[in-house]
Amino acid sequence: MARLQRTLSNVAEETGQDNGRVGIVGGSIAYPNQPALVGRAALRTGSDHVRALVSEPIHGIVASQSPNLLVDRYPGERFGESALERTREMAEWADAFAIGPGLTDADGEAVREAIDAAAVPTVVDALAIEPGLEADLTNAILTPSGSEDGPIYDAYGSLESFSTETGAVITLTGDVDEIVAGGERLHNETGTSALSVAGTGDTLVGIVASLLGQGMSRREAAELGAWILGKTGELATAEYGPGVIATDVIERIPDTIR
């Protein structure tokens, strides 16, 4: 882990890049706040600019969450063909791209096309995972919870086989977070039971996307992202006890990185 921490502190200097731009596609009428949680986590992890693309009905909700987020909209309530042009434009703007948090009832073919169109490292989360299995995942990290990995097992038999055959990296969240890459499974050493609270999966997506946007490899971003989330959860729990919530965790990301 010390190697990954050095990578985080040195990546901008070594690559000559700034701290990167993150694009997010997510949210729905049922779950409007998820893109904002992802965006806030990415900003606290160090990203310079974060842009969310959401459906027209929830644009005002997401845009009001933080003046630090850039928020765009696509027409209608459902992510589909009409959203793809703006999605491609955002993926071209971004250094890393995330799709799926809160994205209920999306058109599966549109999700696949969005992932295929992204030339930057991409985090595929939640309900985007199943349709995303038909996309090119050689530049992707998938972040399923223990209740969202079923389609991967159905299609490939194991997470190890999936990572080997597709080239994808997986960060599986649960009682103990696990990283699967190149057929190898690693266990994260940090965390607390309080991280089962709603919104911490979105927090992980934002952390990992930010690390990717800052130039980390997918495996490094997956490993360090899980470590940062777990350690930040420990810090927040030490202060708030069982009442910790996702935004408490997000606000302590800089403390963990320091």
N, C-alpha and C positions, 0 to 999 in steps of 0.2 A: 504493500500500500504506500510505503514511503516513495517508491518509484513513481506511482501515479500522482501523488501530491506534488512531487517535483515537476512532473509533466504539466500539471495545471498551472503552476506558478511561472513556468518557463515557456509555455506554448506560444504566447504572443510574440515574445522576443525571438524565438527560434524560427518562427514562420514569417515574421515581418507583418503579421496581420493585426487588425484591431480585435476587439472582443466579439465581433460577429453579429449577425442578424438572424433572427429566428422567425419563421412563419408558422402559423397554426391554423388548421381547419378543424373546427369542432363545434360543439354546442347544439342545442335543439330547444324547442319550446319546453320540453320536459326537463332538460338539464342545461339551463342557459349559462351557468356560472363556471363550467369546467374550463373553457378557453381562457378566462381571466385568471384562474388559479395556475394554469400552465404558464401563462405569460408572466405573472408575478414571480413565479419560481425561476423562470429563465432570467429575468432581470436581476434578481437577487443572487443568481449564480454568476453574473457578470456580463451578460449580453448587452450590447450597446443599444440595439433596437429590436423590438418585438412587435410583430403585426399579426392580428387575429382576423380571420375571414369567417364570417358567421352569416346565418340567414337573416333576411330582412326583419322578421318580427322580433328578434332578440338583439338587434344591433344596439339599440339604446341601452338595454340592460348591461351588455358587455362593455360598451364604451363608457358607462358611468362608473365602472368598478375601480378604475385607476386612470389618472391623467397621464401616466407614463406609458400606457399601452396605445398602440396604433390599431384602429379597428376599421375594417372594411366590411362590405356586405355583398351578398348575392341575392337575386330575386327569389321569392317564394319561401316556403317553410322547410323544404326538403332538399338535401344535397343531391344534385343530379347533373345532367348534361349542361344545364344552363349555368352551373357554377364553375365549369371546368376552365373557361378562359381566364377568369380572375384567379383561379387556383394556379394555373400555369404561370401567370404573371408574378404572383407572389413567390412561387418556388424559384423563379429566375432571380428575383430580388434577394432571396434569403441565402444564408450560408448553411442553414439546417432547417428541416421542415418536419412538422409533426401533424398527424392526422388521426382523428378518432375520438378524442376525449369528449364525451357527451353527445356524440354524433349518432343519435338514434334514427332509425327509419331511413337511412341513406340508401341511395341506389347503388347496389353492389358493383355494377359495371363502371359507374362513375368513380367510385373509390379506387378500383383497380387502375383505371386510366390515370387518375391523379398521382398514384404512386409511381406508375411507369413513366410519367412525364417529368418527375422530379429528378434532376441531375445531381442534387446535393444529398448528403446523408439524411435519412428519413426515419423518424420514430413512428411506428404503427401501433396504435393503442386501441383497446376496448373493442367496440363493435366494428372497427375497420379491419380487425385482424382476420376474420373469416373470409371476407371478399378479397382481402389483400394477399391471401395465399395463392391466388391466381396471378399475382403480379411478379415482376422481377424484384427479388428481395436481396440482391447481392450488395446493396448499399443501405440496408435497413437494420434497425433494431426494433424488435417487437417487445412490448411491455405488458403481457397478459397478467391478470391476477389468477389465482388458483381456480377460479370459476370461468375463466375465459380461454383456457388452453385446450379445451376439448376438441375444437376443430383441427388443431395441429396434431394431436394424438390420432384422431380419426383418419387423417390423410397420410401421416408419416410413421405412426407407431410409437415414436419417442421424440423428445425434444432434441436429443443428440443426433438422431438420424435427420431430422428436419434441418438442423444447423449445418450438417455436412452436405446435404443434397442441395440446399438453396443458397448457402453462403450467409444466411441471416444470423444475427446475434439475438439472443433472447435474455431479457431480464424478467424472471418470474417472481412476482411478489406473493408473499405468504407469511407464515410464522417465521420462516427463515428465507430471506431473499436469495435467489440462485441466479447465476449467470451461466448461460450455455453458449459456447462458441467453438466452432471447429470440432464438434463431437465431444468436447470436454465440458464437464459441469463443475462449477465453483460455487462455494457457499460464502455469502457475505457475513462479516463478523460483527456488524453493528446493528442496532435496532432495539425496539421496545414494543410491547403489545399495544401501546397507545397508537401505533401507526396503522391500526385497523380502522381508524376513524375515516369518515368520508372525506375525499379530497386529497389524500396523501398519494394515491396513485397518479393523480394529475400533477402533483408536486414533483414526483419522480420523472414524469414525461418532460416537464420544464427544465429540470436539472440536466437530464441527459441531452436534451436538444441543445441547451446552452453550451455544454461541453463539446458537442459535435461542432457547433458553430464557431467555437474558439480553436478548432483545429485538431481535436483529439481523434484518434482512431476509434472505430466503433467498440472494439473490445475494451479499450481503456475507458471510454465514456460510460459503458455499461457497468464496469467494475467500480469506478470511482463514483458514478452517480448513485448506485445502491449504497455505497459506503457513506456518502454525504447525507443522503436521506436518513439512514439509520442513526448516524451520529447527531444530526440535527434534531431528530425525534427524541433522542436521549436528553439533549439540552432543554428542549421545550417541556418534556415531561418532568424534568427536575424542578422546573419553575411552576408548572401548572398542575402537576399530578394527573389524575384521571380526567380532568376537564380540558386537556389539550385538544386543540382543533387545528385544521390544516393551515390556516393563516398564521397561527403561532409558530408552526414548523417553518413555514416559508420565511418569516421574519428573522429566523436564527440561522439561515443558510450562510450569511457572511461570517458569523461567529465561527462556524465549523470550518469554513475555508481558511480563515485566519489561523 
